[in-house]
């Protein structure tokens, strides 16, 4: 299939969600020429789920795919065992081969919600990196200096704070660059935190006599805690999460995050996006209404329109009407009396006694018996009488019903 040359679509492709392009004019010229480009993106299976931060980059690949270009998806089963230090203030915990295999077990079903897998070339980089000779690795390394690696922002910060930097971390950009050589990439897409690695890929391609790839970096999606959304920091919204959970997390986000989420994670037309951003800036709309639109868009994208409608109704029921969700998970408790800390951990509403205590002191725990109002619990020493049908609520979205 010959690529589609649509100047308007190409212009949107080069603007929407973009942080930086190297080299934009050259890439635009290629796209307008009708040349079929090999567009690369790599995903390290450091966790079992695809979150919205990763999905944003996959959606940009989808834009290229819809224009008829060849998408090359690299699953980093080799590089995941090393760990990319691009956005980290300390070394990643090394993953075993078994952990990596387990993590990527459901990757393709998740990715297929975004990309047409049948039209996507998929590779696992252990295919070539496990066979890379020491001689070739040393020859590639000679093209770089220790100063170049150490001067990247997060390494520089760790160096100044006397935090350890593993030699294996310095090799990661070289391995990612070699991926581009192996599949002869014309373009590579990544988050802005990947800029150093992507530039390194250009240099490695030059070393092997290939034309250096153009680079497209996207804005970073911020998680609920204000940091870049990352599996390592557990501040993610996963596309495989329950639709109601996705909907609720989006409705609870800060208003200032809305423009970027719309730009990177929703599939609304570009003109409509510009109107939403302008209306938010000029305070012509209620941010809550905009969040509702965004939540429905994102849930529908990954779970379908019907799931989005159900999620909206459930949210309104719980948060506006102050009713219980239609489906409340049950937990069987045999004891007749339990300390509230034990109750929260046994029902898995808290991962530890210390977390349970913190939740109580913050006023985040409510307990409701049949025909009673929910009562906020403030005393972490309180003994709770366990009754059939008692509902425990933690925060705004976690509920458990007691079953005897």
Secondary structure as GFF3:
##gff-version 3
##sequence-region A 1 404
A	DSSP	alpha_helix	7	13	.	.	.	ID=ss1
A	DSSP	beta_strand	18	22	.	.	.	ID=ss2
A	DSSP	alpha_helix	24	33	.	.	.	ID=ss3
A	DSSP	beta_strand	38	43	.	.	.	ID=ss4
A	DSSP	alpha_helix	52	66	.	.	.	ID=ss5
A	DSSP	beta_strand	70	75	.	.	.	ID=ss6
A	DSSP	three_ten_helix	79	81	.	.	.	ID=ss7
A	DSSP	alpha_helix	97	103	.	.	.	ID=ss8
A	DSSP	three_ten_helix	104	106	.	.	.	ID=ss9
A	DSSP	alpha_helix	107	111	.	.	.	ID=ss10
A	DSSP	three_ten_helix	117	119	.	.	.	ID=ss11
A	DSSP	beta_strand	120	124	.	.	.	ID=ss12
A	DSSP	alpha_helix	126	129	.	.	.	ID=ss13
A	DSSP	alpha_helix	134	141	.	.	.	ID=ss14
A	DSSP	alpha_helix	146	150	.	.	.	ID=ss15
A	DSSP	alpha_helix	153	160	.	.	.	ID=ss16
A	DSSP	alpha_helix	167	183	.	.	.	ID=ss17
A	DSSP	beta_strand	187	191	.	.	.	ID=ss18
A	DSSP	three_ten_helix	192	194	.	.	.	ID=ss19
A	DSSP	alpha_helix	195	207	.	.	.	ID=ss20
A	DSSP	beta_strand	214	218	.	.	.	ID=ss21
A	DSSP	three_ten_helix	231	233	.	.	.	ID=ss22
A	DSSP	alpha_helix	243	251	.	.	.	ID=ss23
A	DSSP	three_ten_helix	255	257	.	.	.	ID=ss24
A	DSSP	alpha_helix	258	265	.	.	.	ID=ss25
A	DSSP	alpha_helix	270	281	.	.	.	ID=ss26
A	DSSP	alpha_helix	287	303	.	.	.	ID=ss27
A	DSSP	alpha_helix	305	315	.	.	.	ID=ss28
A	DSSP	pi_helix	316	320	.	.	.	ID=ss29
A	DSSP	beta_strand	330	332	.	.	.	ID=ss30
A	DSSP	beta_strand	337	339	.	.	.	ID=ss31
A	DSSP	alpha_helix	340	346	.	.	.	ID=ss32
A	DSSP	alpha_helix	353	361	.	.	.	ID=ss33
A	DSSP	beta_strand	365	368	.	.	.	ID=ss34
A	DSSP	beta_strand	375	376	.	.	.	ID=ss35
A	DSSP	beta_strand	383	385	.	.	.	ID=ss36
A	DSSP	beta_strand	391	394	.	.	.	ID=ss37
A	DSSP	beta_strand	398	403	.	.	.	ID=ss38
###
